[in-house]
Amino acid sequence: MGVIASAHKISKTFGIQKLFQDITFSVEDQQKIGLIGPNGAGKSTMLQILAGRMDPDKGDVSFAKNLSVGYLE
C-alpha cells in the first residue's frame, strides 16, 4: 500500500475562530476513512481543502500522481 494523499501541519482560521491547527495525516491506497465532529469543527472546510477548493492558512497537502479528487456538496 502506498500513500495517496497527505497533509502536513495544515491550519485554518476564519476571523478569530481557529478551526484546526497543525493537523498531519496520510491516507493509503484502499484505506477507508471517516471525518466526524461537531458542527463548526471544520469538517467541510477540511474536505474543501483536500479537494483543492480552498487553501489552508499554513501547511501542505499533497497527492499521488494521477489521483483524481472530487467534491460533491
HTML snippet that shows the backbone in 3Dmol.js (N, CA, C, O; Angstrom):
<script src="https://3Dmol.org/build/3Dmol-min.js"></script>
<div id="view" style="width:600px;height:400px;position:relative"></div>
<script>
const pdb = `
ATOM      1  N   MET A   1       0.837  -1.186   0.000  1.00  0.00           N
ATOM      2  CA  MET A   1       0.000   0.000   0.000  1.00  0.00           C
ATOM      3  C   MET A   1       0.877   1.243   0.000  1.00  0.00           C
ATOM      4  O   MET A   1       1.868   1.327   0.726  1.00  0.00           O
ATOM      5  N   GLY A   2       0.495   2.198  -0.824  1.00  0.00           N
ATOM      6  CA  GLY A   2       1.227   3.453  -0.870  1.00  0.00           C
ATOM      7  C   GLY A   2       0.355   4.605  -0.410  1.00  0.00           C
ATOM      8  O   GLY A   2      -0.873   4.509  -0.411  1.00  0.00           O
ATOM      9  N   VAL A   3       0.985   5.673  -0.025  1.00  0.00           N
ATOM     10  CA  VAL A   3       0.264   6.875   0.398  1.00  0.00           C
ATOM     11  C   VAL A   3      -0.275   7.574  -0.846  1.00  0.00           C
ATOM     12  O   VAL A   3       0.475   7.854  -1.781  1.00  0.00           O
ATOM     13  N   ILE A   4      -1.585   7.859  -0.855  1.00  0.00           N
ATOM     14  CA  ILE A   4      -2.189   8.543  -1.999  1.00  0.00           C
ATOM     15  C   ILE A   4      -2.503  10.001  -1.691  1.00  0.00           C
ATOM     16  O   ILE A   4      -2.641  10.809  -2.609  1.00  0.00           O
ATOM     17  N   ALA A   5      -2.618  10.348  -0.413  1.00  0.00           N
ATOM     18  CA  ALA A   5      -2.880  11.734  -0.019  1.00  0.00           C
ATOM     19  C   ALA A   5      -2.255  11.974   1.342  1.00  0.00           C
ATOM     20  O   ALA A   5      -2.255  11.096   2.204  1.00  0.00           O
ATOM     21  N   SER A   6      -1.722  13.173   1.524  1.00  0.00           N
ATOM     22  CA  SER A   6      -1.170  13.506   2.832  1.00  0.00           C
ATOM     23  C   SER A   6      -1.308  14.999   3.094  1.00  0.00           C
ATOM     24  O   SER A   6      -1.307  15.820   2.177  1.00  0.00           O
ATOM     25  N   ALA A   7      -1.426  15.313   4.353  1.00  0.00           N
ATOM     26  CA  ALA A   7      -1.478  16.701   4.815  1.00  0.00           C
ATOM     27  C   ALA A   7      -0.418  16.842   5.898  1.00  0.00           C
ATOM     28  O   ALA A   7      -0.263  15.967   6.750  1.00  0.00           O
ATOM     29  N   HIS A   8       0.304  17.944   5.855  1.00  0.00           N
ATOM     30  CA  HIS A   8       1.370  18.162   6.825  1.00  0.00           C
ATOM     31  C   HIS A   8       1.195  19.519   7.495  1.00  0.00           C
ATOM     32  O   HIS A   8       1.345  20.567   6.866  1.00  0.00           O
ATOM     33  N   LYS A   9       0.873  19.475   8.792  1.00  0.00           N
ATOM     34  CA  LYS A   9       0.740  20.677   9.624  1.00  0.00           C
ATOM     35  C   LYS A   9      -0.176  21.735   9.015  1.00  0.00           C
ATOM     36  O   LYS A   9       0.172  22.915   8.968  1.00  0.00           O
ATOM     37  N   ILE A  10      -1.365  21.299   8.542  1.00  0.00           N
ATOM     38  CA  ILE A  10      -2.291  22.277   7.975  1.00  0.00           C
ATOM     39  C   ILE A  10      -3.108  22.936   9.086  1.00  0.00           C
ATOM     40  O   ILE A  10      -3.461  22.308  10.084  1.00  0.00           O
ATOM     41  N   SER A  11      -3.391  24.207   8.881  1.00  0.00           N
ATOM     42  CA  SER A  11      -4.166  25.014   9.828  1.00  0.00           C
ATOM     43  C   SER A  11      -5.145  25.868   9.045  1.00  0.00           C
ATOM     44  O   SER A  11      -4.882  26.248   7.904  1.00  0.00           O
ATOM     45  N   LYS A  12      -6.290  26.170   9.676  1.00  0.00           N
ATOM     46  CA  LYS A  12      -7.274  27.048   9.049  1.00  0.00           C
ATOM     47  C   LYS A  12      -7.998  27.833  10.128  1.00  0.00           C
ATOM     48  O   LYS A  12      -8.441  27.274  11.131  1.00  0.00           O
ATOM     49  N   THR A  13      -8.112  29.136   9.907  1.00  0.00           N
ATOM     50  CA  THR A  13      -8.790  30.043  10.819  1.00  0.00           C
ATOM     51  C   THR A  13      -9.735  30.918  10.009  1.00  0.00           C
ATOM     52  O   THR A  13      -9.399  31.353   8.907  1.00  0.00           O
ATOM     53  N   PHE A  14     -10.913  31.174  10.558  1.00  0.00           N
ATOM     54  CA  PHE A  14     -11.848  32.143   9.989  1.00  0.00           C
ATOM     55  C   PHE A  14     -12.026  33.247  11.012  1.00  0.00           C
ATOM     56  O   PHE A  14     -12.631  33.037  12.063  1.00  0.00           O
ATOM     57  N   GLY A  15     -11.493  34.437  10.702  1.00  0.00           N
ATOM     58  CA  GLY A  15     -11.540  35.534  11.670  1.00  0.00           C
ATOM     59  C   GLY A  15     -10.741  35.155  12.904  1.00  0.00           C
ATOM     60  O   GLY A  15      -9.552  34.849  12.815  1.00  0.00           O
ATOM     61  N   ILE A  16     -11.403  35.175  14.062  1.00  0.00           N
ATOM     62  CA  ILE A  16     -10.717  34.785  15.301  1.00  0.00           C
ATOM     63  C   ILE A  16     -10.971  33.324  15.670  1.00  0.00           C
ATOM     64  O   ILE A  16     -10.411  32.814  16.640  1.00  0.00           O
ATOM     65  N   GLN A  17     -11.835  32.647  14.873  1.00  0.00           N
ATOM     66  CA  GLN A  17     -12.159  31.243  15.170  1.00  0.00           C
ATOM     67  C   GLN A  17     -11.161  30.312  14.504  1.00  0.00           C
ATOM     68  O   GLN A  17     -11.096  30.231  13.277  1.00  0.00           O
ATOM     69  N   LYS A  18     -10.383  29.609  15.319  1.00  0.00           N
ATOM     70  CA  LYS A  18      -9.422  28.625  14.819  1.00  0.00           C
ATOM     71  C   LYS A  18     -10.155  27.297  14.651  1.00  0.00           C
ATOM     72  O   LYS A  18     -10.615  26.710  15.630  1.00  0.00           O
ATOM     73  N   LEU A  19     -10.266  26.821  13.403  1.00  0.00           N
ATOM     74  CA  LEU A  19     -10.953  25.551  13.156  1.00  0.00           C
ATOM     75  C   LEU A  19     -10.061  24.371  13.487  1.00  0.00           C
ATOM     76  O   LEU A  19     -10.482  23.446  14.182  1.00  0.00           O
ATOM     77  N   PHE A  20      -8.826  24.398  12.993  1.00  0.00           N
ATOM     78  CA  PHE A  20      -7.854  23.353  13.309  1.00  0.00           C
ATOM     79  C   PHE A  20      -6.459  23.913  13.117  1.00  0.00           C
ATOM     80  O   PHE A  20      -6.247  24.873  12.377  1.00  0.00           O
ATOM     81  N   GLN A  21      -5.508  23.285  13.805  1.00  0.00           N
ATOM     82  CA  GLN A  21      -4.133  23.781  13.787  1.00  0.00           C
ATOM     83  C   GLN A  21      -3.156  22.617  13.754  1.00  0.00           C
ATOM     84  O   GLN A  21      -3.282  21.668  14.528  1.00  0.00           O
ATOM     85  N   ASP A  22      -2.182  22.696  12.854  1.00  0.00           N
ATOM     86  CA  ASP A  22      -1.078  21.737  12.749  1.00  0.00           C
ATOM     87  C   ASP A  22      -1.540  20.281  12.634  1.00  0.00           C
ATOM     88  O   ASP A  22      -1.003  19.399  13.306  1.00  0.00           O
ATOM     89  N   ILE A  23      -2.532  20.037  11.783  1.00  0.00           N
ATOM     90  CA  ILE A  23      -3.021  18.671  11.574  1.00  0.00           C
ATOM     91  C   ILE A  23      -2.149  17.978  10.524  1.00  0.00           C
ATOM     92  O   ILE A  23      -1.890  18.532   9.456  1.00  0.00           O
ATOM     93  N   THR A  24      -1.706  16.771  10.839  1.00  0.00           N
ATOM     94  CA  THR A  24      -0.900  15.959   9.928  1.00  0.00           C
ATOM     95  C   THR A  24      -1.528  14.578   9.827  1.00  0.00           C
ATOM     96  O   THR A  24      -1.836  13.952  10.841  1.00  0.00           O
ATOM     97  N   PHE A  25      -1.717  14.104   8.595  1.00  0.00           N
ATOM     98  CA  PHE A  25      -2.253  12.756   8.386  1.00  0.00           C
ATOM     99  C   PHE A  25      -1.902  12.283   6.988  1.00  0.00           C
ATOM    100  O   PHE A  25      -1.475  13.069   6.143  1.00  0.00           O
ATOM    101  N   SER A  26      -2.085  10.989   6.752  1.00  0.00           N
ATOM    102  CA  SER A  26      -1.916  10.438   5.410  1.00  0.00           C
ATOM    103  C   SER A  26      -3.005   9.395   5.177  1.00  0.00           C
ATOM    104  O   SER A  26      -3.533   8.800   6.117  1.00  0.00           O
ATOM    105  N   VAL A  27      -3.321   9.192   3.918  1.00  0.00           N
ATOM    106  CA  VAL A  27      -4.313   8.196   3.506  1.00  0.00           C
ATOM    107  C   VAL A  27      -3.614   7.250   2.552  1.00  0.00           C
ATOM    108  O   VAL A  27      -2.997   7.677   1.577  1.00  0.00           O
ATOM    109  N   GLU A  28      -3.715   5.966   2.838  1.00  0.00           N
ATOM    110  CA  GLU A  28      -3.079   4.964   1.986  1.00  0.00           C
ATOM    111  C   GLU A  28      -4.084   4.370   1.014  1.00  0.00           C
ATOM    112  O   GLU A  28      -5.292   4.386   1.253  1.00  0.00           O
ATOM    113  N   ASP A  29      -3.560   3.846  -0.090  1.00  0.00           N
ATOM    114  CA  ASP A  29      -4.369   3.196  -1.109  1.00  0.00           C
ATOM    115  C   ASP A  29      -5.247   2.116  -0.472  1.00  0.00           C
ATOM    116  O   ASP A  29      -4.780   1.339   0.360  1.00  0.00           O
ATOM    117  N   GLN A  30      -6.508   2.075  -0.865  1.00  0.00           N
ATOM    118  CA  GLN A  30      -7.502   1.109  -0.394  1.00  0.00           C
ATOM    119  C   GLN A  30      -7.973   1.366   1.036  1.00  0.00           C
ATOM    120  O   GLN A  30      -8.804   0.613   1.545  1.00  0.00           O
ATOM    121  N   GLN A  31      -7.475   2.392   1.688  1.00  0.00           N
ATOM    122  CA  GLN A  31      -7.886   2.707   3.055  1.00  0.00           C
ATOM    123  C   GLN A  31      -9.203   3.479   3.022  1.00  0.00           C
ATOM    124  O   GLN A  31      -9.415   4.323   2.152  1.00  0.00           O
ATOM    125  N   LYS A  32     -10.078   3.185   3.971  1.00  0.00           N
ATOM    126  CA  LYS A  32     -11.330   3.918   4.111  1.00  0.00           C
ATOM    127  C   LYS A  32     -11.222   4.780   5.363  1.00  0.00           C
ATOM    128  O   LYS A  32     -10.772   4.318   6.411  1.00  0.00           O
ATOM    129  N   ILE A  33     -11.643   6.042   5.240  1.00  0.00           N
ATOM    130  CA  ILE A  33     -11.551   6.951   6.373  1.00  0.00           C
ATOM    131  C   ILE A  33     -12.899   7.613   6.602  1.00  0.00           C
ATOM    132  O   ILE A  33     -13.751   7.630   5.713  1.00  0.00           O
ATOM    133  N   GLY A  34     -13.086   8.147   7.776  1.00  0.00           N
ATOM    134  CA  GLY A  34     -14.277   8.915   8.114  1.00  0.00           C
ATOM    135  C   GLY A  34     -13.860  10.219   8.769  1.00  0.00           C
ATOM    136  O   GLY A  34     -12.812  10.298   9.411  1.00  0.00           O
ATOM    137  N   LEU A  35     -14.674  11.221   8.605  1.00  0.00           N
ATOM    138  CA  LEU A  35     -14.406  12.521   9.190  1.00  0.00           C
ATOM    139  C   LEU A  35     -15.619  12.900  10.022  1.00  0.00           C
ATOM    140  O   LEU A  35     -16.687  13.183   9.480  1.00  0.00           O
ATOM    141  N   ILE A  36     -15.453  12.905  11.341  1.00  0.00           N
ATOM    142  CA  ILE A  36     -16.576  13.186  12.232  1.00  0.00           C
ATOM    143  C   ILE A  36     -16.210  14.303  13.198  1.00  0.00           C
ATOM    144  O   ILE A  36     -15.034  14.530  13.485  1.00  0.00           O
ATOM    145  N   GLY A  37     -17.223  14.995  13.694  1.00  0.00           N
ATOM    146  CA  GLY A  37     -17.004  16.057  14.659  1.00  0.00           C
ATOM    147  C   GLY A  37     -18.255  16.898  14.784  1.00  0.00           C
ATOM    148  O   GLY A  37     -19.176  16.768  13.978  1.00  0.00           O
ATOM    149  N   PRO A  38     -18.297  17.760  15.787  1.00  0.00           N
ATOM    150  CA  PRO A  38     -19.477  18.600  15.997  1.00  0.00           C
ATOM    151  C   PRO A  38     -19.601  19.675  14.911  1.00  0.00           C
ATOM    152  O   PRO A  38     -18.648  19.958  14.185  1.00  0.00           O
ATOM    153  N   ASN A  39     -20.786  20.261  14.817  1.00  0.00           N
ATOM    154  CA  ASN A  39     -20.995  21.363  13.883  1.00  0.00           C
ATOM    155  C   ASN A  39     -19.996  22.471  14.161  1.00  0.00           C
ATOM    156  O   ASN A  39     -19.742  22.824  15.313  1.00  0.00           O
ATOM    157  N   GLY A  40     -19.427  23.020  13.082  1.00  0.00           N
ATOM    158  CA  GLY A  40     -18.488  24.125  13.216  1.00  0.00           C
ATOM    159  C   GLY A  40     -17.062  23.721  13.514  1.00  0.00           C
ATOM    160  O   GLY A  40     -16.207  24.578  13.734  1.00  0.00           O
ATOM    161  N   ALA A  41     -16.792  22.422  13.524  1.00  0.00           N
ATOM    162  CA  ALA A  41     -15.448  21.946  13.857  1.00  0.00           C
ATOM    163  C   ALA A  41     -14.483  22.020  12.668  1.00  0.00           C
ATOM    164  O   ALA A  41     -13.272  21.899  12.848  1.00  0.00           O
ATOM    165  N   GLY A  42     -15.019  22.218  11.445  1.00  0.00           N
ATOM    166  CA  GLY A  42     -14.155  22.334  10.281  1.00  0.00           C
ATOM    167  C   GLY A  42     -14.153  21.143   9.347  1.00  0.00           C
ATOM    168  O   GLY A  42     -13.260  21.032   8.507  1.00  0.00           O
ATOM    169  N   LYS A  43     -15.121  20.249   9.462  1.00  0.00           N
ATOM    170  CA  LYS A  43     -15.165  19.054   8.602  1.00  0.00           C
ATOM    171  C   LYS A  43     -15.295  19.432   7.125  1.00  0.00           C
ATOM    172  O   LYS A  43     -14.517  18.966   6.292  1.00  0.00           O
ATOM    173  N   SER A  44     -16.264  20.267   6.808  1.00  0.00           N
ATOM    174  CA  SER A  44     -16.467  20.683   5.415  1.00  0.00           C
ATOM    175  C   SER A  44     -15.273  21.481   4.906  1.00  0.00           C
ATOM    176  O   SER A  44     -14.875  21.341   3.749  1.00  0.00           O
ATOM    177  N   THR A  45     -14.712  22.305   5.756  1.00  0.00           N
ATOM    178  CA  THR A  45     -13.531  23.082   5.383  1.00  0.00           C
ATOM    179  C   THR A  45     -12.369  22.149   5.068  1.00  0.00           C
ATOM    180  O   THR A  45     -11.658  22.360   4.085  1.00  0.00           O
ATOM    181  N   MET A  46     -12.167  21.125   5.885  1.00  0.00           N
ATOM    182  CA  MET A  46     -11.101  20.155   5.628  1.00  0.00           C
ATOM    183  C   MET A  46     -11.311  19.473   4.280  1.00  0.00           C
ATOM    184  O   MET A  46     -10.363  19.321   3.510  1.00  0.00           O
ATOM    185  N   LEU A  47     -12.539  19.062   3.988  1.00  0.00           N
ATOM    186  CA  LEU A  47     -12.822  18.404   2.710  1.00  0.00           C
ATOM    187  C   LEU A  47     -12.604  19.355   1.536  1.00  0.00           C
ATOM    188  O   LEU A  47     -12.111  18.935   0.489  1.00  0.00           O
ATOM    189  N   GLN A  48     -12.962  20.623   1.692  1.00  0.00           N
ATOM    190  CA  GLN A  48     -12.736  21.593   0.619  1.00  0.00           C
ATOM    191  C   GLN A  48     -11.243  21.823   0.398  1.00  0.00           C
ATOM    192  O   GLN A  48     -10.809  22.010  -0.739  1.00  0.00           O
ATOM    193  N   ILE A  49     -10.463  21.812   1.460  1.00  0.00           N
ATOM    194  CA  ILE A  49      -9.005  21.925   1.319  1.00  0.00           C
ATOM    195  C   ILE A  49      -8.461  20.709   0.573  1.00  0.00           C
ATOM    196  O   ILE A  49      -7.631  20.851  -0.325  1.00  0.00           O
ATOM    197  N   LEU A  50      -8.922  19.525   0.938  1.00  0.00           N
ATOM    198  CA  LEU A  50      -8.453  18.312   0.273  1.00  0.00           C
ATOM    199  C   LEU A  50      -8.871  18.266  -1.200  1.00  0.00           C
ATOM    200  O   LEU A  50      -8.172  17.686  -2.030  1.00  0.00           O
ATOM    201  N   ALA A  51     -10.012  18.880  -1.516  1.00  0.00           N
ATOM    202  CA  ALA A  51     -10.491  18.901  -2.901  1.00  0.00           C
ATOM    203  C   ALA A  51      -9.855  20.028  -3.711  1.00  0.00           C
ATOM    204  O   ALA A  51     -10.092  20.133  -4.914  1.00  0.00           O
ATOM    205  N   GLY A  52      -9.055  20.865  -3.067  1.00  0.00           N
ATOM    206  CA  GLY A  52      -8.406  21.959  -3.773  1.00  0.00           C
ATOM    207  C   GLY A  52      -9.291  23.169  -3.986  1.00  0.00           C
ATOM    208  O   GLY A  52      -8.929  24.077  -4.735  1.00  0.00           O
ATOM    209  N   ARG A  53     -10.441  23.198  -3.342  1.00  0.00           N
ATOM    210  CA  ARG A  53     -11.369  24.322  -3.473  1.00  0.00           C
ATOM    211  C   ARG A  53     -11.053  25.453  -2.510  1.00  0.00           C
ATOM    212  O   ARG A  53     -11.573  26.560  -2.651  1.00  0.00           O
ATOM    213  N   MET A  54     -10.203  25.175  -1.532  1.00  0.00           N
ATOM    214  CA  MET A  54      -9.819  26.161  -0.529  1.00  0.00           C
ATOM    215  C   MET A  54      -8.374  25.871  -0.135  1.00  0.00           C
ATOM    216  O   MET A  54      -7.950  24.715  -0.135  1.00  0.00           O
ATOM    217  N   ASP A  55      -7.629  26.901   0.195  1.00  0.00           N
ATOM    218  CA  ASP A  55      -6.246  26.727   0.638  1.00  0.00           C
ATOM    219  C   ASP A  55      -6.161  26.774   2.155  1.00  0.00           C
ATOM    220  O   ASP A  55      -6.890  27.534   2.792  1.00  0.00           O
ATOM    221  N   PRO A  56      -5.284  25.973   2.740  1.00  0.00           N
ATOM    222  CA  PRO A  56      -5.062  26.103   4.184  1.00  0.00           C
ATOM    223  C   PRO A  56      -4.313  27.402   4.464  1.00  0.00           C
ATOM    224  O   PRO A  56      -3.624  27.922   3.586  1.00  0.00           O
ATOM    225  N   ASP A  57      -4.442  27.924   5.673  1.00  0.00           N
ATOM    226  CA  ASP A  57      -3.685  29.117   6.063  1.00  0.00           C
ATOM    227  C   ASP A  57      -2.197  28.807   6.109  1.00  0.00           C
ATOM    228  O   ASP A  57      -1.364  29.637   5.747  1.00  0.00           O
ATOM    229  N   LYS A  58      -1.877  27.596   6.562  1.00  0.00           N
ATOM    230  CA  LYS A  58      -0.485  27.148   6.529  1.00  0.00           C
ATOM    231  C   LYS A  58      -0.469  25.635   6.403  1.00  0.00           C
ATOM    232  O   LYS A  58      -1.469  24.969   6.673  1.00  0.00           O
ATOM    233  N   GLY A  59       0.656  25.104   5.998  1.00  0.00           N
ATOM    234  CA  GLY A  59       0.799  23.667   5.818  1.00  0.00           C
ATOM    235  C   GLY A  59       0.717  23.270   4.361  1.00  0.00           C
ATOM    236  O   GLY A  59       0.492  24.106   3.486  1.00  0.00           O
ATOM    237  N   ASP A  60       0.903  21.987   4.110  1.00  0.00           N
ATOM    238  CA  ASP A  60       0.943  21.450   2.749  1.00  0.00           C
ATOM    239  C   ASP A  60       0.041  20.237   2.611  1.00  0.00           C
ATOM    240  O   ASP A  60      -0.069  19.421   3.526  1.00  0.00           O
ATOM    241  N   VAL A  61      -0.604  20.128   1.454  1.00  0.00           N
ATOM    242  CA  VAL A  61      -1.407  18.966   1.099  1.00  0.00           C
ATOM    243  C   VAL A  61      -0.821  18.422  -0.196  1.00  0.00           C
ATOM    244  O   VAL A  61      -0.554  19.186  -1.124  1.00  0.00           O
ATOM    245  N   SER A  62      -0.617  17.109  -0.269  1.00  0.00           N
ATOM    246  CA  SER A  62      -0.069  16.516  -1.488  1.00  0.00           C
ATOM    247  C   SER A  62      -0.807  15.224  -1.824  1.00  0.00           C
ATOM    248  O   SER A  62      -1.376  14.557  -0.960  1.00  0.00           O
ATOM    249  N   PHE A  63      -0.775  14.901  -3.113  1.00  0.00           N
ATOM    250  CA  PHE A  63      -1.487  13.728  -3.621  1.00  0.00           C
ATOM    251  C   PHE A  63      -0.577  12.921  -4.533  1.00  0.00           C
ATOM    252  O   PHE A  63       0.368  13.449  -5.120  1.00  0.00           O
ATOM    253  N   ALA A  64      -0.876  11.638  -4.641  1.00  0.00           N
ATOM    254  CA  ALA A  64      -0.139  10.773  -5.563  1.00  0.00           C
ATOM    255  C   ALA A  64      -0.394  11.229  -6.999  1.00  0.00           C
ATOM    256  O   ALA A  64      -1.450  11.782  -7.309  1.00  0.00           O
ATOM    257  N   LYS A  65       0.578  10.993  -7.860  1.00  0.00           N
ATOM    258  CA  LYS A  65       0.408  11.333  -9.272  1.00  0.00           C
ATOM    259  C   LYS A  65      -0.784  10.577  -9.841  1.00  0.00           C
ATOM    260  O   LYS A  65      -1.051   9.439  -9.455  1.00  0.00           O
ATOM    261  N   ASN A  66      -1.490  11.210 -10.751  1.00  0.00           N
ATOM    262  CA  ASN A  66      -2.643  10.640 -11.449  1.00  0.00           C
ATOM    263  C   ASN A  66      -3.840  10.374 -10.535  1.00  0.00           C
ATOM    264  O   ASN A  66      -4.753   9.649 -10.929  1.00  0.00           O
ATOM    265  N   LEU A  67      -3.858  10.938  -9.336  1.00  0.00           N
ATOM    266  CA  LEU A  67      -5.007  10.794  -8.446  1.00  0.00           C
ATOM    267  C   LEU A  67      -6.020  11.872  -8.795  1.00  0.00           C
ATOM    268  O   LEU A  67      -5.665  13.042  -8.942  1.00  0.00           O
ATOM    269  N   SER A  68      -7.262  11.484  -8.925  1.00  0.00           N
ATOM    270  CA  SER A  68      -8.337  12.427  -9.201  1.00  0.00           C
ATOM    271  C   SER A  68      -9.139  12.610  -7.929  1.00  0.00           C
ATOM    272  O   SER A  68      -9.602  11.631  -7.343  1.00  0.00           O
ATOM    273  N   VAL A  69      -9.310  13.844  -7.493  1.00  0.00           N
ATOM    274  CA  VAL A  69     -10.061  14.147  -6.271  1.00  0.00           C
ATOM    275  C   VAL A  69     -11.338  14.869  -6.660  1.00  0.00           C
ATOM    276  O   VAL A  69     -11.309  15.827  -7.432  1.00  0.00           O
ATOM    277  N   GLY A  70     -12.455  14.407  -6.125  1.00  0.00           N
ATOM    278  CA  GLY A  70     -13.744  15.045  -6.396  1.00  0.00           C
ATOM    279  C   GLY A  70     -14.385  15.532  -5.108  1.00  0.00           C
ATOM    280  O   GLY A  70     -14.050  15.076  -4.015  1.00  0.00           O
ATOM    281  N   TYR A  71     -15.313  16.467  -5.258  1.00  0.00           N
ATOM    282  CA  TYR A  71     -16.015  17.015  -4.089  1.00  0.00           C
ATOM    283  C   TYR A  71     -17.465  17.251  -4.497  1.00  0.00           C
ATOM    284  O   TYR A  71     -17.727  17.992  -5.444  1.00  0.00           O
ATOM    285  N   LEU A  72     -18.392  16.639  -3.804  1.00  0.00           N
ATOM    286  CA  LEU A  72     -19.820  16.801  -4.062  1.00  0.00           C
ATOM    287  C   LEU A  72     -20.435  17.492  -2.860  1.00  0.00           C
ATOM    288  O   LEU A  72     -20.441  16.949  -1.756  1.00  0.00           O
ATOM    289  N   GLU A  73     -20.955  18.696  -3.078  1.00  0.00           N
ATOM    290  CA  GLU A  73     -21.561  19.444  -1.965  1.00  0.00           C
ATOM    291  C   GLU A  73     -22.859  18.820  -1.523  1.00  0.00           C
ATOM    292  O   GLU A  73     -23.501  19.320  -0.599  1.00  0.00           O
TER     293      GLU A  73
END
`;
const viewer = $3Dmol.createViewer("view");
viewer.addModel(pdb, "pdb");
viewer.setStyle({}, {cartoon: {color: "spectrum"}});
viewer.zoomTo();
viewer.render();
</script>
